[in-house]
Amino acid sequence: MAKKRRGMIIKNANTRPVEIAMATRTIRLEPGQEEVISAEEVRDAVLREHLQVRAISIVRPTTEEEEEALRRILNGNGAST
């Protein structure tokens, strides 16, 4: 049985705002701000580049509830953060 990929909570580890222009959406994070990203977004090259230069860090995997809330937001069925 294949392991289910999970989204992640990311955090701006910088002292300045960080903007991440991924293929799916653009996220702007203020210093210390956290954001939920989907399992597909975890593999985005632009996000990976920000991780490599330590502009952002991964906090933890998402819960099922966080993934469902993000799915609703990305599909236009919920309020954004």
Biopython code that builds the backbone (N, CA, C, O; Angstrom):
import numpy as np
from Bio.PDB.StructureBuilder import StructureBuilder

atoms = [
    (1, "MET", "N", (0.840, -1.179, 0.000)),
    (1, "MET", "CA", (0.000, 0.000, 0.000)),
    (1, "MET", "C", (0.891, 1.250, 0.000)),
    (1, "MET", "O", (1.841, 1.350, 0.776)),
    (2, "ALA", "N", (0.569, 2.185, -0.873)),
    (2, "ALA", "CA", (1.367, 3.404, -0.989)),
    (2, "ALA", "C", (1.077, 4.343, 0.182)),
    (2, "ALA", "O", (-0.056, 4.447, 0.652)),
    (3, "LYS", "N", (2.114, 5.013, 0.631)),
    (3, "LYS", "CA", (1.982, 5.975, 1.726)),
    (3, "LYS", "C", (1.351, 7.251, 1.188)),
    (3, "LYS", "O", (1.753, 7.751, 0.137)),
    (4, "LYS", "N", (0.363, 7.779, 1.909)),
    (4, "LYS", "CA", (-0.307, 9.011, 1.499)),
    (4, "LYS", "C", (0.588, 10.209, 1.771)),
    (4, "LYS", "O", (1.097, 10.384, 2.877)),
    (5, "ARG", "N", (0.771, 11.035, 0.736)),
    (5, "ARG", "CA", (1.561, 12.256, 0.898)),
    (5, "ARG", "C", (0.741, 13.262, 1.681)),
    (5, "ARG", "O", (-0.477, 13.342, 1.522)),
    (6, "ARG", "N", (1.415, 14.032, 2.533)),
    (6, "ARG", "CA", (0.758, 15.031, 3.372)),
    (6, "ARG", "C", (1.236, 16.424, 2.998)),
    (6, "ARG", "O", (2.341, 16.598, 2.484)),
    (7, "GLY", "N", (0.402, 17.400, 3.258)),
    (7, "GLY", "CA", (0.802, 18.787, 3.131)),
    (7, "GLY", "C", (1.681, 19.150, 4.320)),
    (7, "GLY", "O", (1.967, 18.307, 5.171)),
    (8, "MET", "N", (2.101, 20.388, 4.374)),
    (8, "MET", "CA", (2.978, 20.839, 5.463)),
    (8, "MET", "C", (2.562, 22.222, 5.930)),
    (8, "MET", "O", (1.909, 22.978, 5.210)),
    (9, "ILE", "N", (2.958, 22.529, 7.147)),
    (9, "ILE", "CA", (2.870, 23.892, 7.665)),
    (9, "ILE", "C", (4.262, 24.485, 7.477)),
    (9, "ILE", "O", (5.249, 23.917, 7.944)),
    (10, "ILE", "N", (4.342, 25.627, 6.794)),
    (10, "ILE", "CA", (5.629, 26.296, 6.615)),
    (10, "ILE", "C", (5.623, 27.583, 7.426)),
    (10, "ILE", "O", (4.564, 28.112, 7.766)),
    (11, "LYS", "N", (6.812, 28.080, 7.732)),
    (11, "LYS", "CA", (6.946, 29.300, 8.537)),
    (11, "LYS", "C", (8.043, 30.169, 7.956)),
    (11, "LYS", "O", (9.081, 29.661, 7.534)),
    (12, "ASN", "N", (7.823, 31.476, 7.930)),
    (12, "ASN", "CA", (8.843, 32.423, 7.503)),
    (12, "ASN", "C", (9.879, 32.520, 8.613)),
    (12, "ASN", "O", (9.597, 33.035, 9.695)),
    (13, "ALA", "N", (11.069, 32.025, 8.339)),
    (13, "ALA", "CA", (12.159, 32.047, 9.322)),
    (13, "ALA", "C", (13.036, 33.286, 9.159)),
    (13, "ALA", "O", (14.051, 33.425, 9.842)),
    (14, "ASN", "N", (12.650, 34.173, 8.267)),
    (14, "ASN", "CA", (13.397, 35.382, 7.964)),
    (14, "ASN", "C", (12.962, 36.536, 8.868)),
    (14, "ASN", "O", (11.962, 36.430, 9.578)),
    (15, "THR", "N", (13.703, 37.619, 8.838)),
    (15, "THR", "CA", (13.317, 38.831, 9.558)),
    (15, "THR", "C", (12.567, 39.797, 8.640)),
    (15, "THR", "O", (12.117, 40.857, 9.075)),
    (16, "ARG", "N", (12.438, 39.418, 7.366)),
    (16, "ARG", "CA", (11.713, 40.227, 6.376)),
    (16, "ARG", "C", (10.597, 39.378, 5.765)),
    (16, "ARG", "O", (10.652, 38.150, 5.832)),
    (17, "PRO", "N", (9.585, 40.017, 5.171)),
    (17, "PRO", "CA", (8.539, 39.260, 4.478)),
    (17, "PRO", "C", (9.144, 38.417, 3.352)),
    (17, "PRO", "O", (10.142, 38.801, 2.743)),
    (18, "VAL", "N", (8.530, 37.273, 3.089)),
    (18, "VAL", "CA", (8.967, 36.376, 2.018)),
    (18, "VAL", "C", (7.780, 36.134, 1.100)),
    (18, "VAL", "O", (6.675, 35.860, 1.569)),
    (19, "GLU", "N", (8.004, 36.233, -0.210)),
    (19, "GLU", "CA", (6.966, 35.939, -1.190)),
    (19, "GLU", "C", (7.383, 34.711, -1.979)),
    (19, "GLU", "O", (8.491, 34.649, -2.512)),
    (20, "ILE", "N", (6.479, 33.724, -2.050)),
    (20, "ILE", "CA", (6.760, 32.469, -2.738)),
    (20, "ILE", "C", (5.760, 32.333, -3.875)),
    (20, "ILE", "O", (4.580, 32.077, -3.637)),
    (21, "ALA", "N", (6.222, 32.502, -5.108)),
    (21, "ALA", "CA", (5.361, 32.418, -6.283)),
    (21, "ALA", "C", (5.409, 30.997, -6.841)),
    (21, "ALA", "O", (6.219, 30.686, -7.716)),
    (22, "MET", "N", (4.531, 30.142, -6.322)),
    (22, "MET", "CA", (4.472, 28.751, -6.770)),
    (22, "MET", "C", (3.587, 28.644, -8.001)),
    (22, "MET", "O", (2.933, 29.614, -8.383)),
    (23, "ALA", "N", (3.562, 27.479, -8.619)),
    (23, "ALA", "CA", (2.718, 27.258, -9.788)),
    (23, "ALA", "C", (1.234, 27.357, -9.432)),
    (23, "ALA", "O", (0.432, 27.794, -10.257)),
    (24, "THR", "N", (0.861, 26.958, -8.222)),
    (24, "THR", "CA", (-0.548, 26.943, -7.819)),
    (24, "THR", "C", (-1.044, 28.274, -7.274)),
    (24, "THR", "O", (-2.206, 28.630, -7.472)),
    (25, "ARG", "N", (-0.172, 29.014, -6.586)),
    (25, "ARG", "CA", (-0.554, 30.292, -5.973)),
    (25, "ARG", "C", (0.684, 30.993, -5.452)),
    (25, "ARG", "O", (1.760, 30.402, -5.375)),
    (26, "THR", "N", (0.523, 32.259, -5.096)),
    (26, "THR", "CA", (1.598, 33.027, -4.487)),
    (26, "THR", "C", (1.256, 33.255, -3.026)),
    (26, "THR", "O", (0.151, 33.678, -2.685)),
    (27, "ILE", "N", (2.230, 32.965, -2.170)),
    (27, "ILE", "CA", (2.053, 33.145, -0.731)),
    (27, "ILE", "C", (3.025, 34.219, -0.269)),
    (27, "ILE", "O", (4.205, 34.188, -0.619)),
    (28, "ARG", "N", (2.528, 35.170, 0.519)),
    (28, "ARG", "CA", (3.380, 36.180, 1.150)),
    (28, "ARG", "C", (3.308, 35.945, 2.652)),
    (28, "ARG", "O", (2.229, 35.952, 3.243)),
    (29, "LEU", "N", (4.466, 35.738, 3.259)),
    (29, "LEU", "CA", (4.546, 35.465, 4.687)),
    (29, "LEU", "C", (5.325, 36.564, 5.388)),
    (29, "LEU", "O", (6.437, 36.906, 4.986)),
    (30, "GLU", "N", (4.738, 37.107, 6.428)),
    (30, "GLU", "CA", (5.430, 38.065, 7.278)),
    (30, "GLU", "C", (6.385, 37.280, 8.189)),
    (30, "GLU", "O", (6.204, 36.074, 8.354)),
    (31, "PRO", "N", (7.379, 37.919, 8.776)),
    (31, "PRO", "CA", (8.293, 37.209, 9.683)),
    (31, "PRO", "C", (7.535, 36.444, 10.768)),
    (31, "PRO", "O", (6.693, 37.009, 11.465)),
    (32, "GLY", "N", (7.839, 35.166, 10.901)),
    (32, "GLY", "CA", (7.207, 34.325, 11.911)),
    (32, "GLY", "C", (5.847, 33.769, 11.525)),
    (32, "GLY", "O", (5.313, 32.916, 12.234)),
    (33, "GLN", "N", (5.274, 34.226, 10.425)),
    (33, "GLN", "CA", (3.950, 33.776, 10.001)),
    (33, "GLN", "C", (4.003, 32.353, 9.455)),
    (33, "GLN", "O", (4.972, 31.969, 8.801)),
    (34, "GLU", "N", (2.952, 31.571, 9.728)),
    (34, "GLU", "CA", (2.843, 30.205, 9.234)),
    (34, "GLU", "C", (1.740, 30.104, 8.192)),
    (34, "GLU", "O", (0.810, 30.910, 8.180)),
    (35, "GLU", "N", (1.850, 29.097, 7.309)),
    (35, "GLU", "CA", (0.860, 28.882, 6.253)),
    (35, "GLU", "C", (0.785, 27.393, 5.951)),
    (35, "GLU", "O", (1.793, 26.689, 6.024)),
    (36, "VAL", "N", (-0.398, 26.917, 5.614)),
    (36, "VAL", "CA", (-0.605, 25.531, 5.209)),
    (36, "VAL", "C", (-0.371, 25.423, 3.707)),
    (36, "VAL", "O", (-0.869, 26.244, 2.937)),
    (37, "ILE", "N", (0.391, 24.404, 3.289)),
    (37, "ILE", "CA", (0.581, 24.132, 1.862)),
    (37, "ILE", "C", (0.180, 22.687, 1.598)),
    (37, "ILE", "O", (0.273, 21.831, 2.478)),
    (38, "SER", "N", (-0.265, 22.432, 0.378)),
    (38, "SER", "CA", (-0.733, 21.097, 0.009)),
    (38, "SER", "C", (0.445, 20.163, -0.278)),
    (38, "SER", "O", (1.585, 20.604, -0.424)),
    (39, "ALA", "N", (0.143, 18.872, -0.355)),
    (39, "ALA", "CA", (1.170, 17.871, -0.675)),
    (39, "ALA", "C", (1.789, 18.151, -2.044)),
    (39, "ALA", "O", (2.988, 17.948, -2.235)),
    (40, "GLU", "N", (0.984, 18.612, -2.990)),
    (40, "GLU", "CA", (1.499, 18.945, -4.320)),
    (40, "GLU", "C", (2.430, 20.151, -4.262)),
    (40, "GLU", "O", (3.459, 20.178, -4.938)),
    (41, "GLU", "N", (2.070, 21.147, -3.456)),
    (41, "GLU", "CA", (2.892, 22.356, -3.339)),
    (41, "GLU", "C", (4.226, 22.073, -2.670)),
    (41, "GLU", "O", (5.204, 22.774, -2.931)),
    (42, "VAL", "N", (4.287, 21.060, -1.812)),
    (42, "VAL", "CA", (5.547, 20.694, -1.155)),
    (42, "VAL", "C", (6.619, 20.395, -2.196)),
    (42, "VAL", "O", (7.802, 20.620, -1.942)),
    (43, "ARG", "N", (6.227, 19.897, -3.351)),
    (43, "ARG", "CA", (7.169, 19.509, -4.405)),
    (43, "ARG", "C", (7.501, 20.652, -5.363)),
    (43, "ARG", "O", (8.309, 20.461, -6.271)),
    (44, "ASP", "N", (6.909, 21.824, -5.192)),
    (44, "ASP", "CA", (7.125, 22.964, -6.082)),
    (44, "ASP", "C", (8.582, 23.432, -6.012)),
    (44, "ASP", "O", (9.141, 23.585, -4.926)),
    (45, "ALA", "N", (9.184, 23.656, -7.172)),
    (45, "ALA", "CA", (10.603, 24.035, -7.256)),
    (45, "ALA", "C", (10.889, 25.371, -6.560)),
    (45, "ALA", "O", (11.921, 25.519, -5.906)),
    (46, "VAL", "N", (9.994, 26.329, -6.695)),
    (46, "VAL", "CA", (10.205, 27.643, -6.072)),
    (46, "VAL", "C", (10.170, 27.508, -4.551)),
    (46, "VAL", "O", (10.992, 28.104, -3.855)),
    (47, "LEU", "N", (9.230, 26.733, -4.040)),
    (47, "LEU", "CA", (9.167, 26.499, -2.594)),
    (47, "LEU", "C", (10.435, 25.809, -2.120)),
    (47, "LEU", "O", (10.999, 26.192, -1.096)),
    (48, "ARG", "N", (10.886, 24.810, -2.839)),
    (48, "ARG", "CA", (12.106, 24.078, -2.466)),
    (48, "ARG", "C", (13.313, 25.009, -2.429)),
    (48, "ARG", "O", (14.174, 24.881, -1.559)),
    (49, "GLU", "N", (13.376, 25.939, -3.367)),
    (49, "GLU", "CA", (14.479, 26.911, -3.376)),
    (49, "GLU", "C", (14.470, 27.758, -2.103)),
    (49, "GLU", "O", (15.519, 27.996, -1.505)),
    (50, "HIS", "N", (13.280, 28.215, -1.689)),
    (50, "HIS", "CA", (13.171, 28.991, -0.449)),
    (50, "HIS", "C", (13.577, 28.160, 0.766)),
    (50, "HIS", "O", (14.167, 28.687, 1.709)),
    (51, "LEU", "N", (13.267, 26.873, 0.746)),
    (51, "LEU", "CA", (13.680, 25.994, 1.840)),
    (51, "LEU", "C", (15.200, 25.852, 1.885)),
    (51, "LEU", "O", (15.795, 25.857, 2.963)),
    (52, "GLN", "N", (15.821, 25.728, 0.726)),
    (52, "GLN", "CA", (17.272, 25.533, 0.670)),
    (52, "GLN", "C", (18.044, 26.728, 1.200)),
    (52, "GLN", "O", (19.090, 26.559, 1.827)),
    (53, "VAL", "N", (17.544, 27.934, 0.960)),
    (53, "VAL", "CA", (18.248, 29.129, 1.452)),
    (53, "VAL", "C", (17.762, 29.522, 2.850)),
    (53, "VAL", "O", (18.148, 30.559, 3.390)),
    (54, "ARG", "N", (16.917, 28.678, 3.413)),
    (54, "ARG", "CA", (16.388, 28.843, 4.771)),
    (54, "ARG", "C", (15.581, 30.123, 4.965)),
    (54, "ARG", "O", (15.534, 30.679, 6.062)),
    (55, "ALA", "N", (14.941, 30.588, 3.876)),
    (55, "ALA", "CA", (14.031, 31.725, 3.993)),
    (55, "ALA", "C", (12.749, 31.286, 4.695)),
    (55, "ALA", "O", (12.101, 32.078, 5.380)),
    (56, "ILE", "N", (12.392, 30.010, 4.517)),
    (56, "ILE", "CA", (11.247, 29.425, 5.198)),
    (56, "ILE", "C", (11.666, 28.089, 5.776)),
    (56, "ILE", "O", (12.686, 27.523, 5.384)),
    (57, "SER", "N", (10.879, 27.593, 6.703)),
    (57, "SER", "CA", (11.159, 26.282, 7.279)),
    (57, "SER", "C", (9.859, 25.503, 7.391)),
    (57, "SER", "O", (8.778, 26.089, 7.437)),
    (58, "ILE", "N", (9.966, 24.182, 7.435)),
    (58, "ILE", "CA", (8.805, 23.337, 7.627)),
    (58, "ILE", "C", (8.593, 23.172, 9.125)),
    (58, "ILE", "O", (9.522, 22.832, 9.857)),
    (59, "VAL", "N", (7.380, 23.412, 9.569)),
    (59, "VAL", "CA", (7.043, 23.311, 10.988)),
    (59, "VAL", "C", (6.643, 21.876, 11.319)),
    (59, "VAL", "O", (7.185, 21.263, 12.238)),
    (60, "ARG", "N", (5.665, 21.341, 10.538)),
    (60, "ARG", "CA", (5.169, 19.986, 10.770)),
    (60, "ARG", "C", (4.251, 19.579, 9.629)),
    (60, "ARG", "O", (3.827, 20.429, 8.847)),
    (61, "PRO", "N", (3.936, 18.282, 9.520)),
    (61, "PRO", "CA", (2.935, 17.857, 8.540)),
    (61, "PRO", "C", (1.555, 18.379, 8.933)),
    (61, "PRO", "O", (1.304, 18.659, 10.105)),
    (62, "THR", "N", (0.671, 18.508, 7.959)),
    (62, "THR", "CA", (-0.689, 18.964, 8.235)),
    (62, "THR", "C", (-1.535, 17.832, 8.799)),
    (62, "THR", "O", (-1.242, 16.653, 8.601)),
    (63, "THR", "N", (-2.581, 18.215, 9.498)),
    (63, "THR", "CA", (-3.580, 17.257, 9.962)),
    (63, "THR", "C", (-4.600, 17.064, 8.836)),
    (63, "THR", "O", (-4.623, 17.834, 7.876)),
    (64, "GLU", "N", (-5.429, 16.048, 8.956)),
    (64, "GLU", "CA", (-6.490, 15.824, 7.970)),
    (64, "GLU", "C", (-7.411, 17.042, 7.878)),
    (64, "GLU", "O", (-7.826, 17.430, 6.785)),
    (65, "GLU", "N", (-7.727, 17.642, 9.023)),
    (65, "GLU", "CA", (-8.608, 18.809, 9.053)),
    (65, "GLU", "C", (-7.977, 20.006, 8.333)),
    (65, "GLU", "O", (-8.657, 20.715, 7.591)),
    (66, "GLU", "N", (-6.692, 20.224, 8.551)),
    (66, "GLU", "CA", (-5.996, 21.336, 7.882)),
    (66, "GLU", "C", (-5.946, 21.104, 6.379)),
    (66, "GLU", "O", (-6.106, 22.043, 5.600)),
    (67, "GLU", "N", (-5.726, 19.858, 5.966)),
    (67, "GLU", "CA", (-5.695, 19.553, 4.533)),
    (67, "GLU", "C", (-7.053, 19.787, 3.894)),
    (67, "GLU", "O", (-7.136, 20.333, 2.794)),
    (68, "GLU", "N", (-8.110, 19.380, 4.569)),
    (68, "GLU", "CA", (-9.462, 19.583, 4.032)),
    (68, "GLU", "C", (-9.792, 21.070, 3.941)),
    (68, "GLU", "O", (-10.376, 21.504, 2.948)),
    (69, "ALA", "N", (-9.431, 21.859, 4.952)),
    (69, "ALA", "CA", (-9.672, 23.305, 4.922)),
    (69, "ALA", "C", (-8.901, 23.952, 3.767)),
    (69, "ALA", "O", (-9.440, 24.816, 3.075)),
    (70, "LEU", "N", (-7.659, 23.548, 3.555)),
    (70, "LEU", "CA", (-6.874, 24.100, 2.451)),
    (70, "LEU", "C", (-7.478, 23.708, 1.112)),
    (70, "LEU", "O", (-7.526, 24.525, 0.193)),
    (71, "ARG", "N", (-7.936, 22.475, 0.993)),
    (71, "ARG", "CA", (-8.554, 22.008, -0.247)),
    (71, "ARG", "C", (-9.780, 22.868, -0.588)),
    (71, "ARG", "O", (-9.990, 23.228, -1.746)),
    (72, "ARG", "N", (-10.585, 23.193, 0.432)),
    (72, "ARG", "CA", (-11.762, 24.061, 0.215)),
    (72, "ARG", "C", (-11.328, 25.451, -0.251)),
    (72, "ARG", "O", (-11.926, 26.016, -1.166)),
    (73, "ILE", "N", (-10.287, 26.000, 0.381)),
    (73, "ILE", "CA", (-9.796, 27.340, 0.015)),
    (73, "ILE", "C", (-9.279, 27.339, -1.423)),
    (73, "ILE", "O", (-9.620, 28.226, -2.206)),
    (74, "LEU", "N", (-8.462, 26.352, -1.770)),
    (74, "LEU", "CA", (-7.884, 26.303, -3.103)),
    (74, "LEU", "C", (-8.931, 26.063, -4.185)),
    (74, "LEU", "O", (-8.748, 26.465, -5.334)),
    (75, "ASN", "N", (-10.036, 25.404, -3.812)),
    (75, "ASN", "CA", (-11.130, 25.176, -4.755)),
    (75, "ASN", "C", (-12.140, 26.314, -4.777)),
    (75, "ASN", "O", (-13.133, 26.254, -5.503)),
    (76, "GLY", "N", (-11.884, 27.364, -3.971)),
    (76, "GLY", "CA", (-12.757, 28.524, -3.956)),
    (76, "GLY", "C", (-14.003, 28.362, -3.110)),
    (76, "GLY", "O", (-14.969, 29.103, -3.290)),
    (77, "ASN", "N", (-14.004, 27.398, -2.181)),
    (77, "ASN", "CA", (-15.174, 27.144, -1.350)),
    (77, "ASN", "C", (-14.994, 27.529, 0.099)),
    (77, "ASN", "O", (-15.741, 27.060, 0.958)),
    (78, "GLY", "N", (-14.011, 28.381, 0.392)),
    (78, "GLY", "CA", (-13.777, 28.760, 1.791)),
    (78, "GLY", "C", (-13.052, 30.076, 1.853)),
    (78, "GLY", "O", (-12.550, 30.564, 0.841)),
    (79, "ALA", "N", (-12.994, 30.648, 3.020)),
    (79, "ALA", "CA", (-12.293, 31.911, 3.229)),
    (79, "ALA", "C", (-10.802, 31.668, 3.268)),
    (79, "ALA", "O", (-10.358, 30.636, 3.773)),
    (80, "SER", "N", (-10.024, 32.589, 2.752)),
    (80, "SER", "CA", (-8.556, 32.456, 2.792)),
    (80, "SER", "C", (-8.036, 33.016, 4.108)),
    (80, "SER", "O", (-8.726, 33.755, 4.810)),
    (81, "THR", "N", (-6.788, 32.637, 4.423)),
    (81, "THR", "CA", (-6.167, 33.096, 5.662)),
    (81, "THR", "C", (-5.439, 34.385, 5.481)),
    (81, "THR", "O", (-4.859, 34.906, 6.433)),
]
sb = StructureBuilder()
sb.init_structure("model")
sb.init_model(0)
sb.init_chain("A")
sb.init_seg("    ")
for serial, (resi, resn, name, xyz) in enumerate(atoms, 1):
    if name == "N":
        sb.init_residue(resn, " ", resi, " ")
    sb.init_atom(name, np.array(xyz, "f"), 0.0, 1.0, " ", f" {name:<3s}", serial, name[0])
structure = sb.get_structure()
